[in-house]
Amino acid sequence: LPFTVKVLGEDVESADDVDYLFWVGCAGAYEDRAKKTTRAVAELFDHAGVDFAVLGNGETCTGDSARRAGNEVLFQMLAEQNVETLNELGATKIVVTCAHCFNTIKNEYPQLGGKYEVLHHTQLLNKLVREKRLTPVAPAAGETVSTPVTYHDPCYLGRHNDVYAPPRELIGALPGVEYREMERSQERSFCCGAGGARMWMEEHIGKRVNVERSEEAVDTGASAIATGCPFCRVMMTDGLTAEQSDGNAREEVEVVDAVEVDGLDAAGVETCDPFGHPVDRDHPQPAVMGDAGSHVADRPQPQDRHRAARWDVGVLDGLPGGGHDVGKKQVALVFTDGGNLDRPIVRVRHAQVLGLPTGHRTVETGVAQELGVVVVLP
C-alpha cells in the first residue's frame, strides 16, 4: 500500500488514538480474493481520511467456525483471547469485511465481556459516500456505461443483523449501475451454503446450496454478483463456475465484493504517482506520445482537479525487452504532469502498477507509443 497502516500496540498505543480498529479477519489476511477486498477497503479509508489501525499479529480467528461446528471449547479460547486483547487496547469501534466476524464480535463477544460498536465495511463506506468523503467515478465524457449488478445478502449480515440497505445504497450510488434484485432477497434471502460451518464440509445429498443460489443470481442477467462476505464470495464463485461450465452462465459474469463493483473511488485523491507521492492535480497534461512527437490533445481532458483522465487502450500481448508479460488485459493510458514523463499521473485504484523505464515502448493495436508507466487493470 502507498501509505502506512498503523498497528495497535506498535504505532499507536491505544484504540482511542484512531477512529476505528480495522478487523482484517482470517479470510481477509490469507484468502487471495478476500485480500483484494481488504486492500481496497484500506485504500478507500485512507482516501476518505478515516484514521484506522489493525491488530497485526495480535489478531486471531474470531472462533465463529469453531462454534458453528460444535467445538465450543475452541471458540471460548479464541474469543477470550481476542476480547482480552481488544479490551487492553481500548477498542470501542470496530469495522470488519466479513459477515461472520461481524456477527461474532457484535453479538457473541458481549457474552465474554467484549462490548463494541461493530460496523460492516459497506455501512461505513456508504456513510462516507453520503458525506461526500468518497465519490463514485463517473464515466469518461461521452462514454455510456450500464452494468447490471445483483446483490446476495450474507445471512450473518442480513437476516441475523438486519443490514440490508447500506450495501444496496453503496452499489446504487455507482454511476452506470443497473441494480437487479434476486427473487429471494433481504428478509427472504437464501443462504450461499457456507452457514453452520458448511463452508468446511462437502454436500453429498441433493442439490448443492451454492449452485441453487448462483442459479438465482444468474437468472437476473447481472454481469456482477456482489456480496459482503468472503464466505459467500467463495461459495457463489464455485456455484457460478459450475453454471459456466454447464453453459448456463456467461463467461464474463463474476462474483465480487460490494466494494469492488467498478466505479467506487476516493474523492479528490485520484492522482498520484505509482508510489503514492502526490502530484499537481490542478493542471494535468497529456503525455507526448509516439515517434513524431504527436500527442493526444484530441482526447477529452479532465474537467476538474479531482479527475486524472484514464483511457482504456486495448490489450497488451506482452511488453518487449523486460519480461513484463501481462497477458491480454486492459491497460490504462497514462497522463503526466506537464508532459514530464518522469512524473506520471496515474489512477492506482484497484490496479497493479508496473514500474517501467521512462519512455518504455508498448504497442496499442499496432501503434507504437511511449509510456512512462503501464497500469494493468484487473
C-alpha positions as a Markdown table, in Angstrom:
| # | Residue | x | y | z |
|---|---|---|---|---|
| 1 | Leu | 0.0 | 0.0 | 0.0 |
| 2 | Pro | 1.2 | 3.5 | -0.7 |
| 3 | Phe | 0.6 | 4.6 | 2.9 |
| 4 | Thr | 1.5 | 3.2 | 6.3 |
| 5 | Val | -1.1 | 1.1 | 8.1 |
| 6 | Lys | -0.9 | 1.7 | 11.8 |
| 7 | Val | -0.7 | -1.3 | 14.1 |
| 8 | Leu | -2.2 | -1.0 | 17.6 |
| 9 | Gly | 0.3 | -1.6 | 20.3 |
| 10 | Glu | 3.2 | -0.7 | 18.0 |
| 11 | Asp | 2.5 | 2.5 | 16.0 |
| 12 | Val | -0.3 | 3.7 | 18.4 |
| 13 | Glu | -0.7 | 2.7 | 22.0 |
| 14 | Ser | -4.5 | 2.8 | 22.3 |
| 15 | Ala | -7.5 | 2.5 | 20.0 |
| 16 | Asp | -8.6 | 5.9 | 21.4 |
| 17 | Asp | -5.9 | 7.4 | 19.1 |
| 18 | Val | -7.7 | 6.3 | 15.9 |
| 19 | Asp | -11.3 | 6.4 | 14.6 |
| 20 | Tyr | -11.7 | 2.7 | 14.0 |
| 21 | Leu | -10.0 | -0.7 | 14.5 |
| 22 | Phe | -10.0 | -2.5 | 11.2 |
| 23 | Trp | -10.5 | -6.2 | 11.9 |
| 24 | Val | -9.0 | -7.9 | 8.9 |
| 25 | Gly | -10.2 | -11.5 | 9.7 |
| 26 | Cys | -8.7 | -14.8 | 8.6 |
| 27 | Ala | -10.1 | -14.6 | 5.0 |
| 28 | Gly | -9.0 | -11.0 | 4.6 |
| 29 | Ala | -5.5 | -11.9 | 5.7 |
| 30 | Tyr | -5.0 | -15.2 | 3.9 |
| 31 | Glu | -7.5 | -15.8 | 1.1 |
| 32 | Asp | -6.5 | -14.2 | -2.2 |
| 33 | Arg | -9.9 | -12.8 | -3.2 |
| 34 | Ala | -10.6 | -11.5 | 0.3 |
| 35 | Lys | -7.1 | -9.9 | 0.4 |
| 36 | Lys | -8.1 | -7.7 | -2.5 |
| 37 | Thr | -11.2 | -6.6 | -0.6 |
| 38 | Thr | -9.0 | -5.8 | 2.5 |
| 39 | Arg | -6.7 | -3.7 | 0.3 |
| 40 | Ala | -9.5 | -1.9 | -1.5 |
| 41 | Val | -11.2 | -1.0 | 1.8 |
| 42 | Ala | -8.0 | 0.2 | 3.4 |
| 43 | Glu | -7.3 | 2.4 | 0.4 |
| 44 | Leu | -10.7 | 3.9 | 0.5 |
| 45 | Phe | -10.5 | 4.5 | 4.2 |
| 46 | Asp | -7.2 | 6.3 | 3.7 |
| 47 | His | -8.5 | 8.4 | 0.8 |
| 48 | Ala | -11.5 | 9.4 | 2.9 |
| 49 | Gly | -9.3 | 10.4 | 5.8 |
| 50 | Val | -10.5 | 7.7 | 8.1 |
| 51 | Asp | -7.9 | 7.2 | 10.8 |
| 52 | Phe | -7.7 | 3.4 | 11.4 |
| 53 | Ala | -5.4 | 0.8 | 12.8 |
| 54 | Val | -5.1 | -3.0 | 12.7 |
| 55 | Leu | -4.1 | -5.5 | 15.3 |
| 56 | Gly | -1.5 | -7.2 | 13.1 |
| 57 | Asn | -0.1 | -10.3 | 14.7 |
| 58 | Gly | -2.3 | -9.6 | 17.7 |
| 59 | Glu | -5.4 | -10.6 | 15.8 |
| 60 | Thr | -6.5 | -14.3 | 15.7 |
| 61 | Cys | -9.6 | -16.1 | 14.4 |
| 62 | Thr | -12.9 | -15.0 | 16.0 |
| 63 | Gly | -13.8 | -18.6 | 16.5 |
| 64 | Asp | -17.0 | -18.4 | 14.5 |
| 65 | Ser | -16.5 | -21.6 | 12.5 |
| 66 | Ala | -15.4 | -23.5 | 15.7 |
| 67 | Arg | -18.7 | -22.6 | 17.5 |
| 68 | Arg | -20.8 | -23.4 | 14.4 |
| 69 | Ala | -19.1 | -26.8 | 14.1 |
| 70 | Gly | -19.8 | -27.6 | 17.7 |
| 71 | Asn | -16.3 | -27.0 | 19.2 |
| 72 | Glu | -17.3 | -24.7 | 21.9 |
| 73 | Val | -14.1 | -25.1 | 23.9 |
| 74 | Leu | -12.0 | -23.8 | 20.9 |
| 75 | Phe | -14.4 | -20.9 | 20.4 |
| 76 | Gln | -14.1 | -19.9 | 24.1 |
| 77 | Met | -10.3 | -20.0 | 23.9 |
| 78 | Leu | -10.1 | -17.9 | 20.7 |
| 79 | Ala | -12.9 | -15.4 | 21.8 |
| 80 | Glu | -11.4 | -14.9 | 25.3 |
| 81 | Gln | -8.0 | -14.2 | 23.8 |
| 82 | Asn | -9.4 | -11.6 | 21.4 |
| 83 | Val | -11.6 | -9.9 | 24.0 |
| 84 | Glu | -8.7 | -9.6 | 26.3 |
| 85 | Thr | -6.6 | -8.0 | 23.5 |
| 86 | Leu | -9.3 | -5.7 | 22.4 |
| 87 | Asn | -10.1 | -4.5 | 25.9 |
| 88 | Glu | -6.4 | -4.0 | 26.8 |
| 89 | Leu | -6.1 | -1.7 | 23.7 |
| 90 | Gly | -9.3 | 0.2 | 24.5 |
| 91 | Ala | -11.1 | -0.8 | 21.3 |
| 92 | Thr | -14.6 | 0.6 | 21.1 |
| 93 | Lys | -15.3 | 1.0 | 17.3 |
| 94 | Ile | -14.5 | -2.0 | 15.0 |
| 95 | Val | -15.1 | -2.2 | 11.3 |
| 96 | Val | -15.0 | -5.6 | 9.5 |
| 97 | Thr | -15.3 | -7.0 | 6.0 |
| 98 | Cys | -16.5 | -10.5 | 7.0 |
| 99 | Ala | -20.2 | -11.0 | 7.9 |
| 100 | His | -19.2 | -13.9 | 10.2 |
| 101 | Cys | -16.7 | -11.7 | 12.1 |
| 102 | Phe | -19.3 | -9.0 | 12.2 |
| 103 | Asn | -21.9 | -11.2 | 13.9 |
| 104 | Thr | -19.5 | -12.9 | 16.3 |
| 105 | Ile | -17.8 | -9.8 | 17.6 |
| 106 | Lys | -21.1 | -7.8 | 17.7 |
| 107 | Asn | -23.4 | -10.4 | 19.2 |
| 108 | Glu | -21.3 | -13.1 | 20.9 |
| 109 | Tyr | -18.3 | -11.3 | 22.3 |
| 110 | Pro | -20.5 | -9.4 | 24.8 |
| 111 | Gln | -21.1 | -12.8 | 26.5 |
| 112 | Leu | -17.4 | -12.7 | 27.4 |
| 113 | Gly | -17.1 | -9.0 | 28.3 |
| 114 | Gly | -16.4 | -7.6 | 24.9 |
| 115 | Lys | -18.9 | -4.9 | 24.1 |
| 116 | Tyr | -18.1 | -2.9 | 20.9 |
| 117 | Glu | -19.7 | -0.8 | 18.2 |
| 118 | Val | -19.2 | -3.0 | 15.2 |
| 119 | Leu | -19.7 | -1.8 | 11.6 |
| 120 | His | -19.6 | -3.8 | 8.3 |
| 121 | His | -17.4 | -2.1 | 5.7 |
| 122 | Thr | -20.4 | -1.4 | 3.5 |
| 123 | Gln | -22.1 | 0.5 | 6.3 |
| 124 | Leu | -19.1 | 2.8 | 6.8 |
| 125 | Leu | -18.3 | 3.2 | 3.1 |
| 126 | Asn | -21.9 | 4.1 | 2.4 |
| 127 | Lys | -21.8 | 6.7 | 5.2 |
| 128 | Leu | -18.6 | 8.1 | 3.7 |
| 129 | Val | -20.2 | 8.3 | 0.2 |
| 130 | Arg | -23.2 | 10.1 | 1.7 |
| 131 | Glu | -20.9 | 12.6 | 3.5 |
| 132 | Lys | -19.1 | 13.2 | 0.1 |
| 133 | Arg | -15.8 | 12.0 | 1.5 |
| 134 | Leu | -15.8 | 9.4 | -1.2 |
| 135 | Thr | -17.2 | 9.9 | -4.7 |
| 136 | Pro | -18.0 | 7.3 | -7.3 |
| 137 | Val | -16.1 | 7.6 | -10.5 |
| 138 | Ala | -18.2 | 8.9 | -13.4 |
| 139 | Pro | -17.7 | 7.5 | -16.9 |
| 140 | Ala | -15.5 | 9.5 | -19.2 |
| 141 | Ala | -17.1 | 12.2 | -21.3 |
| 142 | Gly | -19.2 | 10.7 | -24.0 |
| 143 | Glu | -19.0 | 7.2 | -22.5 |
| 144 | Thr | -22.1 | 5.3 | -21.6 |
| 145 | Val | -21.8 | 2.6 | -19.0 |
| 146 | Ser | -24.6 | 0.2 | -18.0 |
| 147 | Thr | -23.6 | -2.6 | -15.7 |
| 148 | Pro | -26.3 | -4.9 | -14.4 |
| 149 | Val | -25.5 | -5.9 | -10.8 |
| 150 | Thr | -27.3 | -8.0 | -8.3 |
| 151 | Tyr | -26.5 | -8.4 | -4.6 |
| 152 | His | -26.5 | -11.5 | -2.4 |
| 153 | Asp | -27.4 | -11.0 | 1.2 |
| 154 | Pro | -24.9 | -12.8 | 3.6 |
| 155 | Cys | -27.0 | -14.5 | 6.3 |
| 156 | Tyr | -24.9 | -13.1 | 9.2 |
| 157 | Leu | -25.2 | -9.6 | 7.8 |
| 158 | Gly | -28.8 | -9.6 | 6.6 |
| 159 | Arg | -31.2 | -11.9 | 8.4 |
| 160 | His | -29.2 | -12.1 | 11.6 |
| 161 | Asn | -28.4 | -8.4 | 11.9 |
| 162 | Asp | -30.9 | -6.6 | 9.6 |
| 163 | Val | -28.3 | -4.9 | 7.5 |
| 164 | Tyr | -29.9 | -4.7 | 4.1 |
| 165 | Ala | -29.9 | -1.1 | 2.9 |
| 166 | Pro | -26.2 | 0.1 | 3.2 |
| 167 | Pro | -24.8 | -2.4 | 0.7 |
| 168 | Arg | -27.6 | -1.7 | -1.8 |
| 169 | Glu | -27.3 | 2.1 | -1.4 |
| 170 | Leu | -23.5 | 1.8 | -1.9 |
| 171 | Ile | -23.9 | -0.2 | -5.1 |
| 172 | Gly | -26.8 | 2.1 | -6.3 |
| 173 | Ala | -24.6 | 5.2 | -5.8 |
| 174 | Leu | -22.2 | 4.0 | -8.6 |
| 175 | Pro | -22.8 | 5.6 | -12.0 |
| 176 | Gly | -23.9 | 3.3 | -14.7 |
| 177 | Val | -25.1 | 0.5 | -12.3 |
| 178 | Glu | -28.4 | -1.1 | -13.2 |
| 179 | Tyr | -29.4 | -2.9 | -10.0 |
| 180 | Arg | -31.3 | -6.1 | -10.3 |
| 181 | Glu | -32.8 | -7.8 | -7.2 |
| 182 | Met | -33.0 | -11.6 | -6.9 |
| 183 | Glu | -36.4 | -13.1 | -6.3 |
| 184 | Arg | -35.3 | -14.3 | -2.9 |
| 185 | Ser | -33.6 | -11.3 | -1.2 |
| 186 | Gln | -33.4 | -9.4 | 2.1 |
| 187 | Glu | -35.6 | -11.0 | 4.8 |
| 188 | Arg | -36.4 | -13.8 | 2.4 |
| 189 | Ser | -32.9 | -14.3 | 1.1 |
| 190 | Phe | -31.3 | -17.7 | 0.6 |
| 191 | Cys | -28.0 | -18.9 | 2.1 |
| 192 | Cys | -24.9 | -19.3 | 0.0 |
| 193 | Gly | -24.3 | -22.7 | 1.5 |
| 194 | Ala | -21.4 | -21.8 | 3.9 |
| 195 | Gly | -23.5 | -21.3 | 7.0 |
| 196 | Gly | -23.3 | -23.6 | 10.0 |
| 197 | Ala | -19.7 | -24.4 | 9.2 |
| 198 | Arg | -20.8 | -26.0 | 5.9 |
| 199 | Met | -18.0 | -24.0 | 4.4 |
| 200 | Trp | -15.7 | -26.7 | 5.5 |
| 201 | Met | -17.8 | -29.7 | 4.6 |
| 202 | Glu | -19.0 | -31.4 | 1.4 |
| 203 | Glu | -22.6 | -31.9 | 0.4 |
| 204 | His | -23.5 | -35.4 | -0.7 |
| 205 | Ile | -27.3 | -35.3 | -0.6 |
| 206 | Gly | -29.4 | -33.4 | -3.1 |
| 207 | Lys | -28.6 | -30.2 | -4.9 |
| 208 | Arg | -25.7 | -28.1 | -3.7 |
| 209 | Val | -27.0 | -24.9 | -1.9 |
| 210 | Asn | -24.4 | -22.7 | -3.6 |
| 211 | Val | -25.4 | -23.9 | -7.0 |
| 212 | Glu | -29.0 | -23.1 | -6.4 |
| 213 | Arg | -28.3 | -19.7 | -5.1 |
| 214 | Ser | -25.9 | -19.0 | -8.0 |
| 215 | Glu | -28.6 | -20.0 | -10.5 |
| 216 | Glu | -30.9 | -17.4 | -8.9 |
| 217 | Ala | -28.2 | -14.7 | -9.3 |
| 218 | Val | -27.5 | -15.7 | -12.9 |
| 219 | Asp | -31.2 | -15.6 | -13.7 |
| 220 | Thr | -31.2 | -11.8 | -13.0 |
| 221 | Gly | -29.0 | -11.3 | -16.0 |
| 222 | Ala | -26.4 | -9.5 | -13.9 |
| 223 | Ser | -22.8 | -9.2 | -15.1 |
| 224 | Ala | -21.6 | -8.8 | -11.5 |
| 225 | Ile | -22.8 | -10.7 | -8.4 |
| 226 | Ala | -21.9 | -8.6 | -5.4 |
| 227 | Thr | -21.8 | -9.7 | -1.8 |
| 228 | Gly | -20.4 | -8.6 | 1.5 |
| 229 | Cys | -18.8 | -11.7 | 2.9 |
| 230 | Pro | -15.7 | -13.7 | 1.9 |
| 231 | Phe | -17.5 | -17.0 | 2.7 |
| 232 | Cys | -20.3 | -16.1 | 0.4 |
| 233 | Arg | -17.9 | -15.0 | -2.3 |
| 234 | Val | -16.1 | -18.4 | -2.3 |
| 235 | Met | -19.4 | -20.3 | -2.4 |
| 236 | Met | -21.0 | -18.1 | -5.0 |
| 237 | Thr | -17.9 | -18.2 | -7.2 |
| 238 | Asp | -17.8 | -22.0 | -7.0 |
| 239 | Gly | -21.5 | -22.1 | -7.9 |
| 240 | Leu | -21.1 | -19.7 | -10.8 |
| 241 | Thr | -18.1 | -21.7 | -12.1 |
| 242 | Ala | -20.3 | -24.8 | -12.2 |
| 243 | Glu | -23.0 | -22.8 | -14.1 |
| 244 | Gln | -20.5 | -21.5 | -16.6 |
| 245 | Ser | -19.1 | -25.0 | -17.1 |
| 246 | Asp | -22.6 | -26.2 | -17.9 |
| 247 | Gly | -23.1 | -23.4 | -20.3 |
| 248 | Asn | -25.8 | -21.8 | -18.2 |
| 249 | Ala | -24.0 | -18.6 | -17.4 |
| 250 | Arg | -22.0 | -16.1 | -19.5 |
| 251 | Glu | -18.2 | -16.3 | -19.1 |
| 252 | Glu | -17.9 | -12.6 | -18.3 |
| 253 | Val | -20.2 | -12.9 | -15.2 |
| 254 | Glu | -18.1 | -12.6 | -11.9 |
| 255 | Val | -18.6 | -12.5 | -8.2 |
| 256 | Val | -17.2 | -9.5 | -6.4 |
| 257 | Asp | -17.3 | -7.8 | -3.0 |
| 258 | Ala | -19.7 | -4.9 | -2.9 |
| 259 | Val | -16.7 | -2.5 | -2.6 |
| 260 | Glu | -15.2 | -3.8 | -5.8 |
| 261 | Val | -18.1 | -3.0 | -8.1 |
| 262 | Asp | -16.4 | -0.7 | -10.6 |
| 263 | Gly | -16.9 | 3.0 | -10.0 |
| 264 | Leu | -16.2 | 3.5 | -6.4 |
| 265 | Asp | -13.2 | 5.6 | -5.8 |
| 266 | Ala | -11.9 | 8.3 | -3.5 |
| 267 | Ala | -12.8 | 11.9 | -3.7 |
| 268 | Gly | -10.1 | 14.4 | -4.6 |
| 269 | Val | -7.2 | 12.0 | -4.4 |
| 270 | Glu | -7.3 | 10.1 | -7.6 |
| 271 | Thr | -4.0 | 11.5 | -8.9 |
| 272 | Cys | -0.7 | 10.3 | -7.6 |
| 273 | Asp | 2.5 | 8.7 | -8.9 |
| 274 | Pro | 2.9 | 4.9 | -8.7 |
| 275 | Phe | 4.5 | 5.2 | -5.3 |
| 276 | Gly | 1.7 | 7.3 | -3.7 |
| 277 | His | 3.5 | 10.6 | -3.9 |
| 278 | Pro | 1.1 | 13.5 | -4.7 |
| 279 | Val | 1.4 | 15.4 | -7.9 |
| 280 | Asp | -0.1 | 18.6 | -9.2 |
| 281 | Arg | -3.8 | 17.9 | -9.8 |
| 282 | Asp | -4.7 | 21.4 | -10.9 |
| 283 | His | -3.0 | 21.2 | -14.4 |
| 284 | Pro | -2.8 | 17.6 | -15.6 |
| 285 | Gln | -1.5 | 17.5 | -19.2 |
| 286 | Pro | -1.4 | 14.7 | -21.7 |
| 287 | Ala | 1.8 | 12.9 | -22.2 |
| 288 | Val | 3.7 | 13.2 | -25.5 |
| 289 | Met | 3.1 | 10.1 | -27.5 |
| 290 | Gly | 4.7 | 8.4 | -30.5 |
| 291 | Asp | 7.8 | 8.8 | -32.6 |
| 292 | Ala | 6.8 | 12.0 | -34.3 |
| 293 | Gly | 6.1 | 13.8 | -31.0 |
| 294 | Ser | 2.3 | 13.8 | -31.7 |
| 295 | His | 0.1 | 14.0 | -28.7 |
| 296 | Val | -3.3 | 13.0 | -27.6 |
| 297 | Ala | -4.8 | 16.5 | -27.4 |
| 298 | Asp | -7.8 | 15.3 | -29.4 |
| 299 | Arg | -8.8 | 13.2 | -26.4 |
| 300 | Pro | -11.2 | 14.8 | -23.8 |
| 301 | Gln | -9.3 | 16.5 | -21.0 |
| 302 | Pro | -10.0 | 16.2 | -17.2 |
| 303 | Gln | -12.8 | 18.5 | -16.3 |
| 304 | Asp | -11.8 | 19.2 | -12.7 |
| 305 | Arg | -8.9 | 18.9 | -10.3 |
| 306 | His | -10.2 | 15.7 | -8.9 |
| 307 | Arg | -10.0 | 13.7 | -12.1 |
| 308 | Ala | -6.9 | 12.5 | -13.8 |
| 309 | Ala | -8.0 | 11.1 | -17.1 |
| 310 | Arg | -7.8 | 7.4 | -17.7 |
| 311 | Trp | -8.3 | 5.8 | -21.1 |
| 312 | Asp | -8.6 | 2.1 | -21.9 |
| 313 | Val | -6.3 | 1.5 | -24.8 |
| 314 | Gly | -7.0 | -2.1 | -25.7 |
| 315 | Val | -4.9 | -5.1 | -24.8 |
| 316 | Leu | -1.2 | -5.9 | -24.4 |
| 317 | Asp | 0.1 | -9.1 | -25.8 |
| 318 | Gly | 3.3 | -8.6 | -23.9 |
| 319 | Leu | 5.9 | -6.0 | -23.2 |
| 320 | Pro | 9.2 | -6.3 | -25.2 |
| 321 | Gly | 12.6 | -6.2 | -23.6 |
| 322 | Gly | 11.9 | -6.7 | -19.9 |
| 323 | Gly | 9.9 | -9.8 | -19.5 |
| 324 | His | 6.9 | -8.0 | -18.2 |
| 325 | Asp | 4.3 | -10.2 | -19.9 |
| 326 | Val | 0.9 | -9.1 | -18.6 |
| 327 | Gly | -1.1 | -11.2 | -21.0 |
| 328 | Lys | -4.3 | -9.9 | -22.6 |
| 329 | Lys | -5.5 | -7.4 | -20.1 |
| 330 | Gln | -7.0 | -3.9 | -20.2 |
| 331 | Val | -4.4 | -1.2 | -19.7 |
| 332 | Ala | -4.8 | 2.4 | -18.8 |
| 333 | Leu | -3.2 | 5.3 | -20.8 |
| 334 | Val | -1.0 | 7.4 | -18.5 |
| 335 | Phe | -1.2 | 11.2 | -18.4 |
| 336 | Thr | 1.7 | 13.0 | -17.0 |
| 337 | Asp | 2.3 | 16.3 | -15.2 |
| 338 | Gly | 3.1 | 18.9 | -17.8 |
| 339 | Gly | 4.3 | 16.3 | -20.3 |
| 340 | Asn | 7.1 | 15.3 | -18.0 |
| 341 | Leu | 7.4 | 11.5 | -18.3 |
| 342 | Asp | 9.2 | 11.4 | -15.0 |
| 343 | Arg | 6.1 | 12.4 | -13.1 |
| 344 | Pro | 3.2 | 10.3 | -14.4 |
| 345 | Ile | -0.3 | 10.9 | -13.0 |
| 346 | Val | -1.8 | 7.5 | -12.5 |
| 347 | Arg | -5.0 | 6.3 | -11.0 |
| 348 | Val | -3.9 | 3.4 | -9.0 |
| 349 | Arg | -7.4 | 2.3 | -7.8 |
| 350 | His | -7.5 | -1.5 | -7.7 |
| 351 | Ala | -4.7 | -1.7 | -10.2 |
| 352 | Gln | -1.4 | -3.3 | -10.4 |
| 353 | Val | 1.3 | -0.8 | -11.3 |
| 354 | Leu | 4.3 | -2.0 | -13.3 |
| 355 | Gly | 7.1 | 0.5 | -12.9 |
| 356 | Leu | 8.8 | 0.5 | -16.3 |
| 357 | Pro | 11.6 | 2.8 | -17.5 |
| 358 | Thr | 10.5 | 6.2 | -18.7 |
| 359 | Gly | 9.8 | 6.1 | -22.5 |
| 360 | His | 9.3 | 2.3 | -22.5 |
| 361 | Arg | 7.6 | 1.4 | -25.7 |
| 362 | Thr | 4.4 | -0.6 | -25.8 |
| 363 | Val | 2.1 | -1.5 | -28.7 |
| 364 | Glu | -1.5 | -0.4 | -28.9 |
| 365 | Thr | -3.3 | -2.0 | -31.8 |
| 366 | Gly | -0.1 | -1.7 | -33.8 |
| 367 | Val | 0.7 | 1.9 | -33.0 |
| 368 | Ala | 4.0 | 2.4 | -31.1 |
| 369 | Gln | 3.6 | 4.6 | -28.1 |
| 370 | Glu | 5.8 | 5.8 | -25.3 |
| 371 | Leu | 4.5 | 5.5 | -21.7 |
| 372 | Gly | 6.3 | 6.2 | -18.5 |
| 373 | Val | 4.3 | 3.6 | -16.6 |
| 374 | Val | 1.7 | 1.0 | -17.6 |
| 375 | Val | -1.3 | 0.4 | -15.4 |
| 376 | Val | -2.8 | -3.0 | -15.8 |
| 377 | Leu | -6.4 | -3.1 | -14.7 |
| 378 | Pro | -7.7 | -6.3 | -13.0 |
